[in-house]
Amino acid sequence: MIYVTPDISIDEREIQEDFIRASGPGGQNVNKVATAVQIRFHVGNSPCLPDDVRRRLMHLAGRRVTEDGLLIIHARRFRTQKQNRQDAIDRLVELIRKASKKPRPRRKTTPTHASRRRRLDTKRHRSKTKSLRRPVHKDE
């Protein structure tokens, strides 16, 4: 079990792993050993996620989620399979943690009296500056 929050934990059998060859660090070894990992987690069918978290996770993951609700994370930062696997799982857990936090509702506010006054003073000052740039007519 992978513990995400006190309420949410993921069964490791829900995560599918594929090891692939990675570009990047590794020298000649990079052509021989499949060190990069691609993990797949089915967000749509996961029984461990509440509906609200599932919706927010789909939104947060963006293009990493397929139309079927499959979240795919690639990890190829490190030279070893073990480190890349841990990195991918950590990124999945962090994404689910972010999705589990409920967004604060936005409260409408009105500008303060002082901020309105400052805005109008700035507009008056700017207007005066521009009016002084105009050519002076003889008839005035």
N, C-alpha and C positions, 0 to 999 in steps of 0.2 A: 504494500500500500504506500502511496505517495501522499503525504499530508500537505494540503494546500493551506487551509484555514481550519479553525476548530470545528467548523460545520462541514467542510468539504474535503473529501479524500478520494483519490483516484486509484482504482485497481490497476496494477501494472499490466494486466492482461488486456486492458483496453487500449494500450499504446502498442502500435506496431512499428518495428524498427527495420530499416534497410541500411546496410553499409555500402557506400559507393566510393569510388576513387575521387580524390579531391585534388583540385589545383592548389597551388600555394606552397607553403614550406614543406620540406621533407626530402629535398634533393632527389637522387635517383630512386629512392624508396617510394616516392609519390606515385611512380608508374606501376608499382608492384602490389602495394597494400591498399586495401579499401579502408581508409581511416575516417572519411566523412560519414556522417549519419543523417538519415532522413527519417524523422518520426512522424507518424500519422495518428491523429486522435479524432475519433468520430464525435464531434460536438453534438450533432443532432440526435444521436441514439444513446448518448451517455446517461445512465441512470443516476450518476452521482451529482449531476449539475441541476440546480433549480432552474425553472423556466426564465426568470429574470436575469440570472447570471448567464444562461445560455445565449439569450438575446444580446446582452452587452458584449459577450465574448465574440460572437459572430461579427458584431459591429467593429470592435477593437482590432480583430485579426485582419479585417479588410480582405486583401487579395490572397492572403494565405489560406483562406477557407474556400473550398470548391462549392459548386452549386449543390452537391449532395450533403454538405455540412461536414466535410472532412478537413480538419486543420492539419496542414503540412508545415513542419519546421525543419530547415536545413541547418546543420552545424558542421563547419569545417575550419574553425578557428585554430584548433590545436593539431599536433602531430599524431596523437594516439586516439584510437577508437574510444577508449574509456573516458578520456577528457571530453571528447566531442559529444559522446552520449550524455554525460552529465550536464554539459553546457546546454544541450537541446532540452533536456528535462527541466533544468532550471528556468529556461526561457518560457517553457509551457506553464510551469507553476506560477511564474511572475505574471504572465498574461491572465491566467485565471484569477489570481489575487486582485489584479486591477479591475477585472470584470465583476468581482464579488463586492466591490465597494459601490454603494449606492450614490449616485451623483446628488449633490445638494441642489434643491430646487432654487431656481433663480427668482429673486424677489425684485419687483420693479421699484426703482427709486426715482425721485425727482431731484433736479439740480438744486443745490443750496442757494440761498439769497446772495451770499458772497460770491459764489462762482458765476452766477448770472451777471452780477455787477462787474466782475473782472472781465468777463467776455465782452460786455457792452463797452467798457472802457477801452479795451484793446481795439475793438471795431472803430470807435471814435478816433482813437490815436492814428490808426491806419488810414482812415478816411482823410484826416487832416494832412497827413504826410503826402498822400496822393493829390489832394487838392492844391497843395503848394507847388507841385510839379507842373501844373497846368500853365500854359502861356497866359500872360496878363493882357487883357484887351484894353485899348485906349479909351473906350466909351465908359468904362467902369470907374 
